[in-house]
Amino acid sequence: MRAALRARLGWARRALREAAPGRAPGPPCWSCGTALAGTDGTPRFCPACQALQPPAPRPDLFRLMDCDRSFRIDVRQLQRRFRSLQRAVHPDRFGQRPPKEQYYSEQHSSLINKAYQTLLNPLSRGLYLLELSGVEPAQETDCDADSAFLMEIMEINEKLAESKNEDILEEIETLIKVKQEELTRELTAAFERDDLQEAKKLLGKMKYFANLEDKLKTKKIPS
């Protein structure tokens, strides 16, 4: 209980620091009516009554997870941030709080999980970066002009469909992993030189391998 209170007070102090001159005002505290500054999406507690406030409507997931808006991220830093946020707002800590605050806790926890999973996975992270940049979502059809790539995907699909041998399935799994790592390196370079159209094309290719990975999992663990 004391640890939870310390965490709440820490986040309340942060809210006070963020209430700097120039920040646009946000909605007042739902619990006590205290005037609050606008938020950047980070979970916060009212500095007056320590009530957890609702999440922002469309927060920047990079800012929420304290990461630079970049395809290259520090996974350990992301994991530490995830654990820190969940400790502060996890619903288990709000069992004795008002129903509205319990609901906000669930919303925050769900949003933090979504942000973590989005930024952790290279494909979803790249797609999110395209979205933030105003680029249309990448589709598998974005790489249809690459006949050699499509032939490779077709061959892997056929091999996967026909094989029931565990050793061959492991070979396919290794191949998919290697290809995904290659695409991730190429995608990192594309984003760093701000070549969003190339990034979109590479993400289309990553979608193909993500689909192959799903098929492989189904093959190895039949329903």
C-alpha positions as CSV (number, residue, x, y, z in Angstrom):
1,M,0.0,0.0,0.0
2,R,2.8,2.4,0.9
3,A,4.6,1.6,-2.4
4,A,1.4,2.3,-4.3
5,L,1.0,5.7,-2.5
6,R,4.7,6.6,-3.2
7,A,4.1,5.8,-6.9
8,R,1.0,7.9,-7.0
9,L,2.7,10.9,-5.3
10,G,5.6,10.6,-7.7
11,W,3.3,10.8,-10.7
12,A,1.5,13.7,-9.0
13,R,4.8,15.6,-8.6
14,R,5.5,14.9,-12.3
15,A,2.1,16.4,-13.2
16,L,3.1,19.6,-11.3
17,R,6.3,19.8,-13.2
18,E,4.5,19.4,-16.5
19,A,2.1,22.2,-15.6
20,A,4.6,24.7,-17.0
21,P,3.6,28.1,-18.4
22,G,2.7,27.8,-22.0
23,R,1.2,24.4,-21.9
24,A,-2.4,24.4,-23.2
25,P,-4.9,23.8,-20.4
26,G,-6.6,20.4,-20.2
27,P,-9.8,19.3,-18.5
28,P,-10.0,19.8,-14.8
29,C,-9.5,16.9,-12.4
30,W,-12.6,14.7,-12.6
31,S,-12.5,14.1,-8.8
32,C,-11.8,17.4,-7.2
33,G,-12.0,20.0,-10.0
34,T,-8.4,21.2,-9.8
35,A,-7.3,22.9,-13.0
36,L,-4.8,20.8,-14.9
37,A,-2.5,21.5,-17.8
38,G,-2.8,19.5,-21.0
39,T,-1.0,16.2,-21.1
40,D,1.4,14.6,-23.6
41,G,-0.3,11.2,-23.1
42,T,1.7,10.1,-20.0
43,P,-0.5,8.8,-17.2
44,R,-0.8,11.3,-14.4
45,F,-2.4,11.8,-11.1
46,C,-4.0,15.0,-9.8
47,P,-1.4,16.9,-7.7
48,A,-4.2,17.9,-5.3
49,C,-6.1,14.7,-4.6
50,Q,-3.9,12.1,-6.4
51,A,-6.8,10.8,-8.5
52,L,-5.7,9.0,-11.7
53,Q,-6.8,11.1,-14.7
54,P,-8.2,9.6,-17.9
55,P,-5.8,8.8,-20.8
56,A,-5.4,11.2,-23.7
57,P,-7.6,10.4,-26.7
58,R,-4.8,9.8,-29.2
59,P,-1.4,9.8,-27.5
60,D,1.9,9.5,-29.3
61,L,3.0,6.0,-28.4
62,F,6.7,6.9,-28.7
63,R,6.2,9.7,-26.2
64,L,4.1,7.6,-23.9
65,M,6.9,5.0,-23.8
66,D,9.6,7.7,-23.5
67,C,11.3,6.7,-26.8
68,D,12.6,8.8,-29.6
69,R,10.3,8.8,-32.6
70,S,12.6,6.5,-34.6
71,F,12.6,3.0,-36.0
72,R,15.8,2.2,-34.0
73,I,14.8,1.8,-30.4
74,D,16.4,0.6,-27.2
75,V,14.4,-2.5,-26.3
76,R,15.7,-2.6,-22.7
77,Q,14.7,1.0,-22.2
78,L,11.3,0.2,-23.6
79,Q,10.8,-2.7,-21.3
80,R,11.8,-0.7,-18.3
81,R,9.4,2.0,-19.2
82,F,6.6,-0.5,-19.7
83,R,7.2,-2.0,-16.2
84,S,7.3,1.4,-14.6
85,L,4.1,2.6,-16.2
86,Q,2.3,-0.7,-15.4
87,R,3.4,-0.5,-11.7
88,A,1.8,3.0,-11.5
89,V,-1.5,2.3,-13.2
90,H,-2.2,-1.5,-13.1
91,P,-5.8,-2.2,-12.1
92,D,-4.8,-4.4,-9.2
93,R,-3.7,-1.2,-7.4
94,F,-7.1,0.4,-7.8
95,G,-9.4,-2.2,-6.3
96,Q,-10.4,0.1,-3.5
97,R,-10.7,3.3,-5.6
98,P,-13.9,4.8,-7.1
99,P,-15.3,2.9,-10.1
100,K,-14.4,5.7,-12.5
101,E,-10.8,5.6,-11.4
102,Q,-10.8,1.8,-11.7
103,Y,-12.1,2.3,-15.3
104,Y,-9.3,4.8,-16.1
105,S,-6.8,2.4,-14.7
106,E,-8.0,-0.3,-17.0
107,Q,-7.9,2.1,-20.0
108,H,-4.3,3.2,-19.2
109,S,-3.1,-0.4,-18.7
110,S,-4.6,-1.4,-22.0
111,L,-3.1,1.6,-23.8
112,I,0.3,0.8,-22.3
113,N,0.1,-2.8,-23.4
114,K,-0.8,-1.7,-26.9
115,A,2.1,0.9,-27.0
116,Y,4.6,-1.7,-25.8
117,Q,3.5,-4.4,-28.3
118,T,3.4,-1.8,-31.2
119,L,6.9,-0.5,-30.6
120,L,8.5,-3.8,-29.7
121,N,7.6,-5.5,-33.0
122,P,9.5,-4.1,-36.0
123,L,6.6,-4.5,-38.4
124,S,4.0,-2.7,-36.2
125,R,6.6,-0.1,-35.3
126,G,7.4,0.6,-38.9
127,L,3.7,0.8,-39.8
128,Y,3.1,3.2,-36.9
129,L,5.9,5.4,-38.1
130,L,4.4,5.6,-41.5
131,E,1.0,6.5,-40.0
132,L,2.6,9.3,-38.0
133,S,4.3,10.6,-41.1
134,G,1.0,10.7,-43.0
135,V,2.0,7.9,-45.4
136,E,-0.7,5.4,-46.5
137,P,-0.4,2.0,-44.7
138,A,2.0,-0.5,-46.3
139,Q,0.3,-3.4,-48.2
140,E,1.7,-6.7,-49.5
141,T,0.8,-5.4,-53.0
142,D,3.5,-2.6,-52.5
143,C,6.1,-5.2,-53.5
144,D,4.2,-6.9,-56.3
145,A,6.7,-5.5,-58.9
146,D,9.5,-7.6,-57.3
147,S,9.0,-10.8,-59.2
148,A,12.0,-12.5,-57.6
149,F,10.7,-11.8,-54.1
150,L,7.2,-13.1,-55.0
151,M,8.7,-16.2,-56.4
152,E,10.7,-16.8,-53.2
153,I,7.5,-16.3,-51.1
154,M,5.6,-18.8,-53.4
155,E,8.3,-21.4,-53.0
156,I,8.3,-21.1,-49.2
157,N,4.5,-21.3,-49.2
158,E,4.5,-24.5,-51.3
159,K,7.3,-26.0,-49.1
160,L,5.3,-25.2,-46.0
161,A,2.1,-26.5,-47.3
162,E,3.6,-29.8,-48.4
163,S,5.9,-30.5,-45.5
164,K,5.0,-32.5,-42.4
165,N,8.6,-33.2,-41.4
166,E,9.7,-31.4,-38.2
167,D,13.2,-30.8,-39.5
168,I,12.0,-29.1,-42.7
169,L,9.6,-27.0,-40.6
170,E,12.6,-25.9,-38.5
171,E,14.5,-25.0,-41.6
172,I,11.7,-22.9,-42.8
173,E,11.4,-21.2,-39.4
174,T,15.1,-20.4,-39.5
175,L,14.8,-19.0,-43.0
176,I,11.9,-16.8,-42.1
177,K,13.8,-15.4,-39.1
178,V,16.9,-14.7,-41.2
179,K,14.8,-12.9,-43.8
180,Q,13.0,-10.8,-41.2
181,E,16.3,-9.8,-39.7
182,E,17.6,-8.7,-43.1
183,L,14.4,-6.7,-43.8
184,T,14.7,-5.1,-40.3
185,R,18.2,-3.9,-41.1
186,E,17.2,-2.6,-44.5
187,L,14.1,-0.9,-42.9
188,T,16.3,0.8,-40.2
189,A,18.5,2.3,-43.0
190,A,15.5,3.4,-45.0
191,F,13.9,5.3,-42.1
192,E,17.2,6.8,-41.1
193,R,17.6,8.3,-44.5
194,D,13.9,9.3,-44.4
195,D,13.1,7.2,-47.5
196,L,9.5,6.5,-46.6
197,Q,8.5,5.0,-49.9
198,E,11.3,2.5,-49.6
199,A,10.3,1.8,-46.0
200,K,6.7,1.2,-47.2
201,K,7.9,-1.3,-49.8
202,L,10.0,-3.1,-47.2
203,L,7.1,-3.2,-44.7
204,G,5.0,-4.8,-47.5
205,K,7.6,-7.6,-47.7
206,M,7.7,-7.9,-43.9
207,K,3.9,-8.5,-44.0
208,Y,4.5,-11.5,-46.3
209,F,7.0,-13.1,-43.9
210,A,4.7,-12.3,-40.9
211,N,1.9,-14.2,-42.7
212,L,4.3,-17.1,-43.4
213,E,5.3,-17.1,-39.7
214,D,1.6,-17.3,-38.7
215,K,1.1,-20.3,-41.1
216,L,4.1,-22.0,-39.7
217,K,2.8,-21.7,-36.1
218,T,-0.5,-23.2,-37.2
219,K,1.3,-26.0,-39.0
220,K,3.4,-26.8,-35.9
221,I,0.5,-26.5,-33.5
222,P,-2.6,-27.7,-35.4
223,S,-6.0,-26.6,-34.0
